[in-house]
Amino acid sequence: MSVGVLLVMHGKLGHHLLDTLRDMMGELPLAADVLEVRRVQAHEVLINQGRKMIERLDSGAGVLMLTDAFGSTPSNIANKLTVDERTAVIAGVNLPMLVRIFNYPKLALPEMVRNAVEGGTRGIVVSHPAEPGS
């Protein structure tokens, strides 16, 4: 039993992130899918589609939903999809966060959430400051 991962994101961004991750890692050790959110779609249709995806992804260990921006439409939809302690939502996904999630596929959902946020945060660094004289 492993946590499932659902990326709830604007347009094709989720597909691009998973494709990049597959290029880096090969076959992914966790079940993952993408709920594409577009401006022209009805929210209720997306919520129903998301519920079906969660049912399919949940093997009993829960589903971690990742969104691209807190407060955005995808974030709001993901938060409406949370029903109990078997679902969690993290907003502000980045590639280091995804690498951390998929490198530790055996973690339980609460630990995976903490690990993902830590990986995403530590993956944000200033590698060359834009300061005069540096």
N, C-alpha and C positions, 0 to 999 in steps of 0.2 A: 504494500500500500504506500503510495507516494502522493504528495500534494500535486494537484493540477494547477496549471498557470493559465490565466486568461488575460490577455492584453486588450484593454478597452481604450481605443485611441482614435485620434483624428485620422481619417483616410487610410492610406496604406502604410503609415508609420510602423505599426505593429508587425506587419509582414516583413518590412525591411529590417527591423531589429532582429526578428527570429531568423531570417535568411542570413544575416551577418553572423549571428551566433552559431548557426549550423556550419558556416564557412570556417569558423574558428575552432569548433569543438567536434564536428561530425554529428553523428546521431545524438539527439538530445535525450537525456535520461529521465525527463519528466514529460508527461502529456501536456501539450500547450496548444492554444488556439487564439485567434484574434477576432474581436468584435469591432468591425470598422464603423466609425461614427461619421456621418456626413450631415451637413446642414439641412438637406432636403428630406431626411428620414424622420418619420414620426417616432417620438420617444417610446411610446407604448410598444411599437413593433420591435424596437431595439431591446427593450427590457424583456419581452417575451423570447426573443432570439437568445439573449444573454442567459436567461434561466435554463433554456434547453442546453446551452453550451456547458453551463455549470453542472447540470445533471450528468452530462456525458463525461466531463473531466474529473468529477469527484469519485474516486475509487474508495472513499471512506476516510481519507486523511484530510479532506477539505480542498478548497480552491483559493489560491492567491490571485487577486486581481490587481493589475498594474495599469495605471493611467499616466498620460503624458503631462498633464498640468492640473494642479489642484484648482477646484472651482469651475473648471471647464465643463462642457456638456458631457464628454466621456467620463469625467470624474463623478459628476452628478448621477449619471446612469449606473456606474459601478457601485456607488454608495446605495442606490436603490435596490441593487441586486444582492446586497448583504442581508442574510436572513437570520443567521445564528453564528455561533463560535466556529463553525466550519468554513466561514468565508472571511477574508480580510482584504483590505484595499490599501495600496500604497500609491501615492501620487508623486510624480516627478521622476519617472523611470529614466535610467541611463544605462549604457552598455556595461559599465562595471557592476552595476546592480544585477543585471541579468546574468553576467558571468558568475557572480557569487551565488545566485539562486541555483543555477544549473550545475555548479561544481559541488554543491552540498545537497543532493537530491533526497537524502534520507532524513533530513530534519523534519520535525513536526511543524505544523503551521506557525505556532507562536515563535518558535526559534528561527524559522525561516524568515519571518517578518523582521525580526531584530537583525539577523545576519544580512538580509537584503539592504536594509536602510544603512547599516554600517558600511557595507561594500560600496553602495552608491555614494555615500558621503565621502568616504576615503578616496573614491575615484575622481573627485573634483579637486584639482590642485592647480596652482598657478605655476606653470613650468617656465615662463619667461615674463617677468613683470614689465608692464608698459609704463615704466617710470623713466624720466629723463636721467641720463647718465648711467643707466644700468646696462 
